[in-house]
Amino acid sequence: MSRLALAVPPWLAHALRAQRGPVPWNAVVRGALAGGPLLLAAVLMDQVSVGVVAALGAMLAGINDRPGSRRISVKRIGVPALAGAGGLLVGTYAGEHTHAVVLTLVLTLLGLLAGSVSAIGPVASGAGTQLLVTAAIGAGMPLPESGWERALAYVGGAAWLLTLRLVLPTPGAVAGDSRLEFWLDFRFDGERDAVAKVYDAVVELLRATGSPEATDRRAALTAALDHAQDALAGPRLRRYASSATERRLHTQYAAALPLAEAATALAWAGEAVPARAAEGPLRLAAAVRANTSTGPLPAPARSAPALRALDDALLGAAEAFDQEGDAHEERLHRRRRSGKSLVRVALGSGGREYGMRVALSFGVSAAVAQALHHVHWYWLPATAVFLVKPDLGPLASRVLSRAAGTVLGAVVFAGFAALLPRPEGLVALVAVCGALIPVATRHFAAQTAVVTVLVLALVMVGGDPQASWSRILETLLACAIVLIVGHLPMPGQRGGGVRARLAKAGDAAYAYLAHVLSESDDRARRWTLRREAYRTLAEAHAAIDLSAAELPALARHTEGTAEVAATLERLVDTTTAYAVHLDDTGHLTPQDTERLTELLDELTERGRRAGLGRLAPAARRGTLPGLRTVG
């Protein structure tokens, strides 16, 4: 079996791999209550086309309905929905008032904008996707309503699913037995679970210290901290945390940062720690979940600087858990991104390259679709939008999954359409597909199949008589367009997205190292810089892994970047260990300085080989304050 796995190329292995985990029953319930009931209400009120648009809004919002806190879901679902409404407005009015050539040009420019903005982050990527998909629907799906009516219906559908997300409690996630405790606490079930998982990750890292699994456990700790930051940092009406429960969660998150720092330092040392070292964080995790005090903590083990730091962090956490916290403790040690920095990311090498590919794919597919159909031509460009998204996997994997999912979905829908009564049977099918979306998002092919059935049911309810088989041909045509565009040379250096993320990670690592070597007493800033360094490094690793699974013609453009990321990771881990050591002794040894110098030299050399010139100035040891005087 292992030989077979080695023989499968990375791009095919990725297409065969699916995410695993428990069924998110709460999201399944929301999906069942979203598009289907909206469509049923519209049918009963004889407003079928409005219901179709509202159900589309709920469907695309359901794709963005991922695990996390209620607060972050407002941004994760709401921002793309607003962008989708804007795309529906632009597409509708451009389709009604412009010639085919002008319309294609408008859609191409829209693709350039949406693709560039998508480089900012996951929420921006979701917004760009919905902007283009709804622009294609607005221009290519004839409906009796005006553009603003379509936009309102679309936002209404997304708002309905978001309301379900905010109102319905998560089963089993609420602490407290009384009805009052339930309603006061259920708002923060996602935040509570995210903070508790940070302490769980600290426990797993401590248990893995001194073993080959330590590196993976440290990466899992980074992911848990990132998730907790996102869960707690969502939009709010007030500047500071407005309830005792929320302030307590912020305090508990902040108390986990020194624990994570000490655990990382212990893992870097590579020596096993006493089993009781993990008992304290384990009790803290239980206290977070139960919303109770920590109780007695295990006896300290203070034989090494990192163990002393761990013990001090445990004591600090126990003290913090007994306090309510204040408004200022809601700071999440996350660097705010200015509008100028966001624009710089969108206009950077990664944003430019992706924007041009999205624009070309979207524009060409829109032109071809209009040449093939006078009406109902939205399927081809909308398919191209999903295919061009790197968030959904390597290019070859996306193409294979999209083609297979569309064929399966079209076959399944053809069977249901022949058996189900209309429209009530199709409305029920929409509700079932909405419930399946949260599970189907684990693999792009499964998601495509479910969405294909749902959309075909919607358009048939709306009066579109086109056969599902034509959707297969248009999907295959979109696959061919995106494959060709994906391999076309573009201005600038290939792999711009990977290189941009790696350069950002290098800058963050250097800023963190410089702060630690300056021996500043500003712990809050140190933890902010450490979080930024590890977060950007995780994003770079994800981009590199994705690029490595591309076809060889694309993967070769980012060769050597994995080695740079590995060196950066060792540099950040070393910086964390040295921060703990400096807190304990106040100085570095000559051996520490030599090791750090070697790491910086290695980073410079590997960055040069990978064509990352920006990393070289960051690694120049003469600019680091501590290295001029230590050793």
C-alpha positions as CSV (number, residue, x, y, z in Angstrom):
1,M,0.0,0.0,0.0
2,S,2.8,2.4,0.8
3,R,4.5,1.7,-2.5
4,L,1.2,2.5,-4.3
5,A,1.0,5.8,-2.3
6,L,4.5,6.7,-3.3
7,A,3.7,6.0,-7.0
8,V,0.7,8.3,-7.1
9,P,1.8,11.8,-8.2
10,P,1.1,14.7,-5.7
11,W,-1.6,16.3,-7.9
12,L,-3.5,13.1,-8.1
13,A,-3.0,12.2,-4.4
14,H,-4.5,15.6,-3.5
15,A,-7.6,14.9,-5.6
16,L,-8.1,11.5,-3.9
17,R,-7.7,13.0,-0.4
18,A,-10.7,14.1,1.7
19,Q,-11.0,15.8,5.1
20,R,-12.3,13.8,8.0
21,G,-14.1,14.7,11.2
22,P,-17.4,14.4,13.0
23,V,-20.6,15.5,11.2
24,P,-21.4,19.1,12.0
25,W,-25.0,18.5,12.8
26,N,-25.7,22.1,13.8
27,A,-24.6,23.3,10.3
28,V,-26.6,20.5,8.7
29,V,-29.7,21.7,10.5
30,R,-29.0,25.3,9.4
31,G,-28.5,24.2,5.8
32,A,-31.8,22.3,5.8
33,L,-33.7,25.4,7.2
34,A,-32.0,27.8,4.8
35,G,-32.7,27.6,1.0
36,G,-35.5,25.1,1.0
37,P,-37.9,27.0,3.3
38,L,-37.1,30.3,1.5
39,L,-38.0,28.7,-1.9
40,L,-41.1,27.1,-0.5
41,A,-42.3,30.4,0.9
42,A,-41.7,32.1,-2.5
43,V,-43.5,29.4,-4.4
44,L,-46.5,29.7,-2.0
45,M,-46.5,33.5,-2.6
46,D,-46.1,33.1,-6.4
47,Q,-42.7,34.9,-6.3
48,V,-40.7,32.0,-7.6
49,S,-37.8,34.0,-9.2
50,V,-37.3,35.9,-6.0
51,G,-37.2,32.6,-4.1
52,V,-34.6,31.2,-6.5
53,V,-32.3,34.2,-6.0
54,A,-32.8,34.1,-2.2
55,A,-32.0,30.4,-2.1
56,L,-28.9,31.0,-4.1
57,G,-27.8,33.5,-1.6
58,A,-28.4,31.1,1.2
59,M,-26.5,28.3,-0.6
60,L,-23.4,30.4,-1.2
61,A,-23.6,31.6,2.4
62,G,-23.8,28.0,3.5
63,I,-20.5,27.2,1.7
64,N,-19.0,29.9,3.9
65,D,-20.7,28.6,7.1
66,R,-17.6,27.0,8.6
67,P,-16.9,26.0,12.2
68,G,-16.0,28.9,14.5
69,S,-17.6,31.5,16.7
70,R,-20.8,33.3,16.0
71,R,-19.0,36.6,15.9
72,I,-16.5,35.6,13.2
73,S,-19.4,34.1,11.2
74,V,-20.8,37.6,10.8
75,K,-17.8,38.6,8.8
76,R,-17.2,35.2,7.1
77,I,-20.8,35.1,5.8
78,G,-21.8,38.7,5.7
79,V,-18.9,40.3,3.8
80,P,-19.1,37.8,0.9
81,A,-22.8,38.2,0.8
82,L,-22.6,41.9,0.4
83,A,-20.0,41.5,-2.3
84,G,-22.4,39.0,-4.0
85,A,-25.2,41.5,-3.9
86,G,-22.9,44.1,-5.6
87,G,-21.9,41.6,-8.3
88,L,-25.6,40.9,-8.9
89,L,-26.3,44.6,-9.4
90,V,-23.3,45.1,-11.7
91,G,-24.0,42.0,-13.7
92,T,-27.7,42.7,-14.1
93,Y,-27.4,46.3,-15.3
94,A,-24.3,45.6,-17.4
95,G,-26.2,42.6,-19.1
96,E,-29.2,44.8,-19.8
97,H,-27.6,47.9,-21.0
98,T,-24.3,46.9,-22.8
99,H,-23.3,45.0,-25.9
100,A,-21.7,41.6,-25.6
101,V,-18.2,42.9,-26.2
102,V,-18.6,45.7,-23.6
103,L,-20.1,43.2,-21.2
104,T,-17.2,40.8,-21.6
105,L,-14.8,43.7,-21.0
106,V,-16.7,44.7,-17.8
107,L,-16.7,41.2,-16.5
108,T,-13.0,40.8,-17.2
109,L,-12.1,44.0,-15.3
110,L,-14.3,42.7,-12.5
111,G,-12.3,39.5,-12.5
112,L,-9.1,41.4,-12.3
113,L,-10.4,43.4,-9.2
114,A,-11.8,40.3,-7.5
115,G,-8.8,38.2,-8.1
116,S,-6.4,40.8,-6.8
117,V,-8.5,41.5,-3.7
118,S,-8.7,37.7,-3.0
119,A,-5.0,37.7,-2.1
120,I,-5.7,39.6,1.1
121,G,-7.2,36.6,2.9
122,P,-9.9,34.0,3.2
123,V,-12.8,36.4,3.7
124,A,-11.7,38.6,0.8
125,S,-11.3,35.5,-1.3
126,G,-14.9,34.4,-0.5
127,A,-16.1,37.9,-1.3
128,G,-14.2,37.9,-4.7
129,T,-15.8,34.5,-5.5
130,Q,-19.3,35.6,-4.8
131,L,-18.8,38.9,-6.6
132,L,-17.9,37.1,-9.8
133,V,-20.4,34.2,-9.5
134,T,-23.3,36.6,-9.0
135,A,-22.1,38.9,-11.7
136,A,-22.3,36.0,-14.1
137,I,-25.7,35.1,-12.8
138,G,-27.0,38.6,-13.0
139,A,-25.8,39.0,-16.6
140,G,-26.6,35.5,-17.9
141,M,-29.8,34.5,-16.0
142,P,-32.9,36.3,-17.3
143,L,-35.2,37.2,-14.4
144,P,-38.2,39.5,-14.2
145,E,-36.9,41.5,-11.2
146,S,-34.7,44.5,-11.5
147,G,-31.1,44.5,-10.3
148,W,-31.8,46.1,-6.9
149,E,-34.6,43.6,-6.3
150,R,-32.4,40.7,-7.1
151,A,-29.7,42.1,-4.8
152,L,-32.1,42.5,-1.9
153,A,-33.4,38.9,-2.4
154,Y,-29.9,37.6,-2.5
155,V,-28.8,39.5,0.7
156,G,-32.1,38.3,2.3
157,G,-31.2,34.7,1.6
158,A,-27.7,35.1,3.1
159,A,-29.1,37.1,6.0
160,W,-31.6,34.3,6.8
161,L,-28.8,31.7,7.1
162,L,-26.7,34.1,9.1
163,T,-29.6,34.7,11.5
164,L,-29.9,30.9,12.0
165,R,-26.2,30.8,12.7
166,L,-26.6,33.5,15.4
167,V,-29.8,32.3,17.0
168,L,-29.6,28.5,17.0
169,P,-27.4,27.2,19.9
170,T,-24.7,24.6,19.3
171,P,-25.7,21.3,20.9
172,G,-23.5,20.3,23.8
173,A,-21.3,23.4,23.7
174,V,-22.9,25.3,26.5
175,A,-21.7,25.4,30.1
176,G,-24.2,25.8,32.9
177,D,-27.4,23.9,33.7
178,S,-29.9,26.7,34.3
179,R,-32.0,28.3,31.6
180,L,-30.5,31.7,32.4
181,E,-26.9,30.5,32.2
182,F,-27.8,28.8,28.9
183,W,-29.1,32.0,27.2
184,L,-26.3,34.1,28.7
185,D,-23.6,31.7,27.6
186,F,-24.6,30.1,24.3
187,R,-23.5,33.2,22.3
188,F,-19.9,32.3,23.1
189,D,-19.8,28.6,22.5
190,G,-17.5,28.9,19.5
191,E,-15.2,31.2,21.4
192,R,-15.1,28.9,24.5
193,D,-14.3,25.8,22.4
194,A,-11.6,27.7,20.5
195,V,-9.9,28.9,23.7
196,A,-10.1,25.4,25.3
197,K,-8.5,23.9,22.3
198,V,-5.5,26.1,22.7
199,Y,-4.9,24.6,26.2
200,D,-5.5,21.2,24.7
201,A,-2.8,21.9,22.0
202,V,-0.4,23.0,24.8
203,V,-1.0,19.7,26.5
204,E,-0.3,17.7,23.3
205,L,2.9,19.6,22.7
206,L,4.2,19.0,26.2
207,R,3.4,15.3,25.9
208,A,5.2,15.1,22.5
209,T,8.3,17.0,23.7
210,G,11.4,15.0,22.9
211,S,9.7,12.8,20.3
212,P,9.5,13.1,16.5
213,E,5.8,14.3,16.8
214,A,6.8,17.5,18.5
215,T,7.1,19.5,15.3
216,D,3.6,18.5,14.2
217,R,2.2,19.3,17.7
218,R,3.8,22.8,17.6
219,A,2.1,23.4,14.2
220,A,-1.2,22.3,15.7
221,L,-0.7,24.7,18.6
222,T,-0.2,27.5,16.0
223,A,-3.4,26.5,14.3
224,A,-5.3,26.5,17.6
225,L,-4.0,29.9,18.5
226,D,-4.9,31.3,15.1
227,H,-8.4,29.9,15.3
228,A,-8.9,31.3,18.8
229,Q,-7.7,34.7,17.7
230,D,-10.1,34.7,14.8
231,A,-13.0,33.5,17.0
232,L,-12.5,36.3,19.5
233,A,-11.6,39.0,17.0
234,G,-14.9,39.2,15.1
235,P,-16.9,42.4,14.6
236,R,-18.5,43.9,17.6
237,L,-20.8,46.9,18.3
238,R,-18.6,48.2,21.1
239,R,-14.9,48.7,21.2
240,Y,-14.3,46.6,24.3
241,A,-15.8,43.3,25.4
242,S,-19.3,44.0,26.7
243,S,-20.0,41.1,29.1
244,A,-18.2,39.4,32.0
245,T,-18.3,36.1,30.0
246,E,-16.6,37.6,27.0
247,R,-14.0,39.4,29.1
248,R,-13.2,36.2,30.9
249,L,-12.7,34.4,27.6
250,H,-10.3,37.1,26.5
251,T,-8.4,36.8,29.8
252,Q,-8.2,33.0,29.4
253,Y,-6.9,33.4,25.9
254,A,-4.2,35.9,27.0
255,A,-3.2,33.5,29.8
256,A,-2.5,30.8,27.3
257,L,0.2,32.8,25.4
258,P,3.0,32.5,28.0
259,L,2.1,28.8,28.3
260,A,2.4,28.3,24.6
261,E,5.7,30.2,24.6
262,A,7.2,28.0,27.4
263,A,5.9,24.8,25.7
264,T,7.5,25.8,22.4
265,A,10.8,26.4,24.2
266,L,10.6,23.0,25.8
267,A,9.9,21.4,22.4
268,W,12.8,23.2,20.9
269,A,15.2,21.9,23.6
270,G,14.1,18.4,22.5
271,E,14.2,16.8,25.9
272,A,11.2,14.9,27.4
273,V,9.5,16.7,30.3
274,P,7.9,15.2,33.4
275,A,4.4,13.9,32.8
276,R,3.0,16.2,35.5
277,A,4.0,19.2,33.4
278,A,1.0,18.6,31.1
279,E,-1.5,18.2,34.0
280,G,-1.8,22.0,34.7
281,P,-2.8,23.0,31.1
282,L,-5.1,20.0,31.0
283,R,-7.0,21.3,34.1
284,L,-7.0,24.8,32.5
285,A,-8.7,23.4,29.4
286,A,-11.3,21.7,31.5
287,A,-11.9,24.9,33.4
288,V,-12.5,26.9,30.2
289,R,-15.0,24.3,28.9
290,A,-16.9,24.1,32.2
291,N,-16.6,27.9,33.0
292,T,-15.3,27.1,36.5
293,S,-12.1,27.7,38.5
294,T,-9.0,25.7,37.9
295,G,-8.7,23.9,41.2
296,P,-5.4,22.8,42.6
297,L,-2.5,22.6,40.1
298,P,0.3,20.1,40.1
299,A,3.6,20.7,41.9
300,P,6.1,22.8,40.0
301,A,9.2,21.4,38.2
302,R,11.7,24.2,37.9
303,S,14.9,22.4,36.8
304,A,15.3,24.3,33.5
305,P,14.5,27.9,32.2
306,A,11.6,26.7,30.1
307,L,10.2,24.6,32.9
308,R,10.4,27.6,35.2
309,A,8.7,29.7,32.6
310,L,5.9,27.0,32.3
311,D,5.4,27.0,36.0
312,D,5.2,30.8,36.2
313,A,2.7,30.8,33.3
314,L,0.6,28.2,35.1
315,L,0.5,30.3,38.2
316,G,-0.3,33.4,36.2
317,A,-3.1,31.6,34.3
318,A,-4.6,30.3,37.6
319,E,-4.7,33.8,38.9
320,A,-6.2,35.2,35.7
321,F,-8.9,32.5,35.7
322,D,-10.1,33.7,39.1
323,Q,-10.6,37.2,37.9
324,E,-13.3,38.6,35.7
325,G,-10.9,40.6,33.5
326,D,-11.2,44.1,32.4
327,A,-11.9,45.8,29.1
328,H,-8.3,46.3,28.2
329,E,-7.6,42.6,28.5
330,E,-9.6,41.9,25.3
331,R,-6.4,42.8,23.3
332,L,-5.7,39.7,21.3
333,H,-2.0,40.4,20.5
334,R,-2.8,40.7,16.8
335,R,-1.3,43.4,14.6
336,R,-4.0,45.5,12.9
337,R,-3.7,45.7,9.1
338,S,-4.1,49.2,7.8
339,G,-6.0,50.0,4.6
340,K,-2.7,50.8,2.9
341,S,-1.2,47.4,3.8
342,L,-4.3,45.6,2.4
343,V,-4.0,47.6,-0.9
344,R,-0.3,46.7,-1.0
345,V,-1.1,43.0,-0.7
346,A,-3.7,43.2,-3.4
347,L,-1.3,45.0,-5.7
348,G,1.7,42.8,-4.8
349,S,3.1,40.0,-6.9
350,G,0.7,37.4,-5.6
351,G,-2.3,39.6,-6.1
352,R,-1.3,40.7,-9.6
353,E,-0.6,37.2,-10.8
354,Y,-3.8,35.8,-9.4
355,G,-5.9,38.8,-10.6
356,M,-4.7,38.4,-14.2
357,R,-5.5,34.7,-14.2
358,V,-8.9,35.2,-12.8
359,A,-9.6,38.0,-15.2
360,L,-8.5,36.0,-18.2
361,S,-10.4,32.8,-17.1
362,F,-13.6,34.7,-16.3
363,G,-13.5,36.9,-19.4
364,V,-12.8,34.2,-21.8
365,S,-15.4,31.9,-20.3
366,A,-18.0,34.7,-20.4
367,A,-17.2,35.4,-24.1
368,V,-17.4,31.7,-25.0
369,A,-20.7,31.3,-23.1
370,Q,-22.3,34.3,-24.8
371,A,-21.3,32.9,-28.2
372,L,-22.9,29.5,-27.3
373,H,-26.1,30.8,-25.7
374,H,-28.2,33.9,-26.0
375,V,-29.7,33.3,-22.6
376,H,-28.9,31.2,-19.5
377,W,-25.2,31.4,-20.2
378,Y,-24.1,31.9,-16.6
379,W,-22.9,28.3,-15.9
380,L,-19.7,28.5,-17.8
381,P,-18.2,31.6,-16.3
382,A,-19.5,30.7,-12.8
383,T,-17.8,27.3,-13.1
384,A,-14.5,29.0,-14.1
385,V,-14.6,31.2,-11.0
386,F,-14.6,28.2,-8.7
387,L,-12.0,26.3,-10.8
388,V,-9.5,29.2,-10.7
389,K,-9.6,29.4,-6.9
390,P,-6.4,28.0,-5.3
391,D,-8.2,27.9,-1.9
392,L,-9.9,24.7,-3.2
393,G,-6.7,22.8,-4.0
394,P,-4.1,22.5,-6.8
395,L,-5.3,23.2,-10.3
396,A,-5.3,19.7,-11.6
397,S,-7.1,18.5,-8.5
398,R,-9.7,21.2,-8.9
399,V,-10.3,20.3,-12.5
400,L,-10.7,16.6,-11.9
401,S,-12.9,17.1,-8.9
402,R,-15.1,19.7,-10.6
403,A,-15.6,17.5,-13.7
404,A,-16.3,14.4,-11.6
405,G,-18.6,16.2,-9.3
406,T,-20.6,17.8,-12.1
407,V,-21.1,14.5,-13.9
408,L,-22.2,12.8,-10.7
409,G,-24.5,15.7,-9.8
410,A,-26.1,15.9,-13.3
411,V,-26.7,12.2,-13.3
412,V,-28.3,12.2,-9.8
413,F,-30.4,15.2,-10.7
414,A,-31.7,13.7,-13.9
415,G,-32.9,10.7,-11.9
416,F,-34.6,12.8,-9.2
417,A,-36.1,15.1,-11.9
418,A,-37.8,12.2,-13.5
419,L,-39.3,10.9,-10.3
420,L,-40.1,13.9,-8.1
421,P,-43.3,15.9,-8.4
422,R,-42.9,19.6,-9.3
423,P,-42.4,22.0,-7.7
424,E,-42.8,20.4,-4.2
425,G,-40.3,17.6,-4.9
426,L,-37.7,20.0,-6.2
427,V,-38.2,22.2,-3.2
428,A,-37.5,19.3,-0.9
429,L,-34.5,18.4,-2.9
430,V,-33.1,21.9,-2.4
431,A,-33.6,21.5,1.4
432,V,-31.8,18.2,1.4
433,C,-28.9,19.5,-0.6
434,G,-28.6,22.5,1.7
435,A,-28.3,20.1,4.6
436,L,-25.6,18.1,2.8
437,I,-23.4,21.1,1.9
438,P,-21.6,21.3,5.4
439,V,-20.6,17.7,5.0
440,A,-19.8,17.9,1.3
441,T,-17.3,20.8,1.8
442,R,-14.7,18.2,2.9
443,H,-14.0,17.4,-0.7
444,F,-14.4,19.6,-3.8
445,A,-15.9,16.9,-5.9
446,A,-18.6,16.1,-3.3
447,Q,-19.3,19.8,-2.8
448,T,-19.6,20.2,-6.6
449,A,-22.0,17.3,-6.9
450,V,-24.3,18.6,-4.2
451,V,-24.2,22.2,-5.5
452,T,-24.9,21.0,-9.0
453,V,-28.0,19.1,-7.9
454,L,-29.1,22.2,-5.8
455,V,-28.6,24.7,-8.6
456,L,-30.3,22.5,-11.3
457,A,-33.2,22.1,-9.0
458,L,-33.4,25.8,-8.4
459,V,-33.3,26.8,-12.1
460,M,-35.9,24.1,-13.0
461,V,-38.2,25.5,-10.3
462,G,-37.5,29.0,-11.9
463,G,-38.6,27.7,-15.3
464,D,-35.2,27.0,-17.0
465,P,-35.9,23.9,-19.2
466,Q,-32.3,23.2,-20.1
467,A,-31.1,19.7,-19.7
468,S,-28.6,18.9,-17.1
469,W,-26.3,17.2,-19.7
470,S,-25.5,20.6,-21.2
471,R,-24.0,21.6,-17.8
472,I,-21.5,18.7,-18.1
473,L,-20.3,20.0,-21.5
474,E,-20.0,23.5,-20.2
475,T,-18.1,22.4,-17.1
476,L,-15.6,20.4,-19.2
477,L,-15.2,23.5,-21.4
478,A,-14.5,25.6,-18.3
479,C,-12.0,23.0,-17.1
480,A,-10.1,23.3,-20.4
481,I,-10.1,27.1,-20.3
482,V,-8.8,27.3,-16.7
483,L,-6.2,24.6,-17.4
484,I,-4.8,26.6,-20.3
485,V,-4.9,29.9,-18.5
486,G,-3.3,28.3,-15.4
487,H,-0.3,27.3,-17.5
488,L,0.1,30.5,-19.5
489,P,3.2,32.7,-18.7
490,M,2.3,36.0,-17.0
491,P,4.3,39.2,-16.4
492,G,6.6,38.9,-13.4
493,Q,7.9,35.8,-11.6
494,R,5.8,32.7,-11.4
495,G,4.7,31.5,-7.9
496,G,4.0,35.1,-6.8
497,G,1.5,34.0,-4.1
498,V,4.0,31.6,-2.5
499,R,6.8,34.1,-2.7
500,A,4.7,36.9,-1.3
501,R,3.6,34.8,1.7
502,L,7.2,33.6,2.3
503,A,8.6,37.1,2.2
504,K,5.9,38.3,4.6
505,A,6.8,35.4,7.0
506,G,10.5,36.4,6.7
507,D,9.7,40.0,7.6
508,A,7.6,38.8,10.6
509,A,10.3,36.4,11.8
510,Y,12.9,39.1,11.6
511,A,10.8,41.6,13.5
512,Y,10.2,39.1,16.2
513,L,13.9,38.2,16.5
514,A,14.9,41.9,16.6
515,H,12.5,42.6,19.4
516,V,13.7,39.6,21.5
517,L,17.4,40.5,21.1
518,S,16.6,44.1,22.1
519,E,15.7,42.6,25.5
520,S,12.6,44.8,25.7
521,D,10.3,44.3,28.7
522,D,7.2,44.8,26.5
523,R,5.8,41.3,26.8
524,A,2.6,42.2,25.0
525,R,4.4,43.3,21.9
526,R,6.6,40.2,22.0
527,W,3.6,37.9,22.0
528,T,2.0,40.0,19.2
529,L,5.2,39.6,17.1
530,R,5.4,35.9,18.0
531,R,1.8,35.3,16.9
532,E,2.4,37.2,13.7
533,A,5.5,35.2,13.0
534,Y,3.9,31.9,13.5
535,R,0.6,32.8,11.7
536,T,2.4,34.1,8.6
537,L,4.7,31.1,8.6
538,A,1.6,28.7,8.7
539,E,0.1,30.6,5.8
540,A,3.4,30.2,3.9
541,H,3.6,26.5,4.6
542,A,0.0,26.1,3.4
543,A,0.8,27.9,0.1
544,I,4.0,25.9,-0.4
545,D,2.2,22.6,0.2
546,L,-0.5,23.6,-2.3
547,S,2.1,24.6,-4.9
548,A,4.0,21.3,-4.4
549,A,0.9,19.4,-5.3
550,E,0.5,21.1,-8.7
551,L,1.4,19.6,-12.0
552,P,5.2,19.6,-12.5
553,A,5.1,22.4,-15.0
554,L,3.7,24.7,-12.2
555,A,5.3,23.1,-9.1
556,R,8.9,23.7,-10.5
557,H,8.4,27.5,-10.1
558,T,8.4,27.3,-6.3
559,E,11.2,24.7,-5.8
560,G,13.3,25.5,-2.8
561,T,10.7,27.5,-1.0
562,A,9.9,24.5,1.4
563,E,13.5,24.6,2.6
564,V,13.3,28.3,3.2
565,A,10.1,27.9,5.2
566,A,11.7,25.1,7.2
567,T,14.7,27.3,8.1
568,L,12.3,30.2,9.0
569,E,10.4,27.8,11.3
570,R,13.6,26.8,13.1
571,L,14.5,30.5,13.4
572,V,11.2,31.4,15.0
573,D,11.3,28.4,17.3
574,T,14.9,29.4,18.3
575,T,13.8,32.9,18.9
576,T,11.0,31.7,21.2
577,A,13.4,29.5,23.1
578,Y,15.9,32.4,23.4
579,A,13.2,34.8,24.7
580,V,12.4,32.4,27.5
581,H,16.2,32.0,28.2
582,L,16.7,35.7,28.3
583,D,13.9,36.1,30.7
584,D,15.5,33.6,33.0
585,T,19.3,34.5,32.7
586,G,19.4,37.9,31.1
587,H,22.0,36.9,28.5
588,L,22.8,34.5,25.7
589,T,25.8,32.3,25.6
590,P,28.4,32.4,22.8
591,Q,27.0,29.0,21.7
592,D,23.6,30.5,21.4
593,T,24.9,33.4,19.3
594,E,26.8,31.1,17.0
595,R,23.7,28.9,16.5
596,L,21.6,32.0,15.6
597,T,24.3,33.3,13.3
598,E,24.4,30.0,11.4
599,L,20.6,30.0,11.1
600,L,20.6,33.5,9.6
601,D,23.4,32.6,7.2
602,E,21.5,29.5,6.2
603,L,18.3,31.5,5.7
604,T,20.2,34.0,3.5
605,E,21.7,31.3,1.3
606,R,18.4,29.3,0.9
607,G,16.5,32.5,0.2
608,R,19.0,33.4,-2.5
609,R,18.7,30.0,-4.1
610,A,15.0,30.2,-4.2
611,G,15.0,33.6,-5.7
612,L,13.8,35.4,-2.6
613,G,16.1,38.3,-2.4
614,R,13.9,40.1,0.2
615,L,14.9,37.6,2.8
616,A,18.6,38.4,2.5
617,P,18.4,41.9,4.1
618,A,16.2,40.6,6.9
619,A,18.8,37.9,7.7
620,R,21.8,40.3,7.8
621,R,23.0,39.8,11.3
622,G,24.7,43.2,11.5
623,T,21.3,44.8,11.7
624,L,20.3,42.8,14.8
625,P,20.9,44.7,18.0
626,G,21.6,41.6,20.2
627,L,24.2,40.1,17.9
628,R,26.5,43.1,18.0
629,T,27.1,42.7,21.8
630,V,26.4,39.1,22.7
631,G,29.1,36.5,22.6
